[in-house]
Amino acid sequence: MKDLSNYRKSYEKSALIEGNFPEDPLQLFHLWFHEVDAENTDETNAMTISTFGLDGFPKSRVVLLKQFTYEGFIFYTNYSSEKGKAIAQNPHVCLSFFWQKSERQVIIKGIAEKVPENISDNYFDSRPEGSKLGALVSIQSEVVDSREVLEEKLKNLEHQFEGKPIPRPENWGGYIVKPIEIEFWQGRPNRLHDRIRYKIQDDFSWKTDRLQP
């Protein structure tokens, strides 16, 4: 057994102080994202999405954020995948970002819904050909006998669509997660971290609270 009790780090890079953050959490997310992106060499847009599975268990996995607006957060996936089926049954999801170098986390509770088909079409058309074919090859989350089966299917599709446009599969597209609660976590010394929570109100304004770390 490896003892991890002495793994500690002092967080001292920044702070979230009352009066220094905006009333709209999407504005703060925009600011944080670009600050992190400026100093980060990894995928700043990597986020964990958690859903309630059909088996009753929560499940988390990493996906890539592809767009964020003042309406919500957009990512793309196979609608027939495990996560797609989970969202169809229960659209309440949680997104989380952990930006280690900046000592920051963002946790988002929201409602996922499919984006309009033309938005999915436009994004699919912008993808590299290999990624487009990959979406056609994979019946995401289903059991496959071997990797060779996938690679053979890819070769056949490469031949089939050589010099031809590759269509977006009907069961592949985007979701937008419309937030109802966003928490910003900034690491601070002595484990007295800053936690600022925004909650949407009936009039669509945002209420802010400081949470104890």
Secondary structure, DSSP 8 states (H G I E B T S, - for coil): ----TT------S----TTSS-SSHHHHHHHHHHHHHHH-SS-TTEEEEEEE-TTS-EEEEEEE--EE-SS-EEEEEETTSHHHHHHHH--EEEEEEEEGGGTEEEEEEEEEEE--HHHHHHHHHHS-HHHHHHHHH--TTS--S-HHHHHHHHHHHHHHTTTS-----TTEEEEEEEEEEEEEEE--GGG--EEEEEEE-TTS-EEEEE---
